[in-house]
Amino acid sequence: MRKFQRAAVAAAGILALSGLGVGAAQAADLPSIDTQGDAATDCFTKETQQLMDRGVGHHVTIVHCEREPQNPGSMLVFYRG
């Protein structure tokens, strides 16, 4: 039973990591905006959504956020729409 549990946990971890890779690859083809915030905590907040909608001029769907490497305290927000 323990072997099965370990295998299940390992498989879930691999799936999660592969999903992150797919999300990053898909985000590379999307338009993005550089804005202030922490990509880990501020990506899918109501405030970020309102900022994106105002910045683009219409409602958009936030897909993915990444930390801006050259600008600490900033993030790249990838969006669709």
Secondary structure, 3 states (H helix, E strand, C coil): CHHHHHHHHHHHHHHHHHHHHHHHHHHCCCCEEEEECCCCCCCCCHHHHHHHHHHHCCCCEEEEEEECCCCCCEEEEEEEC
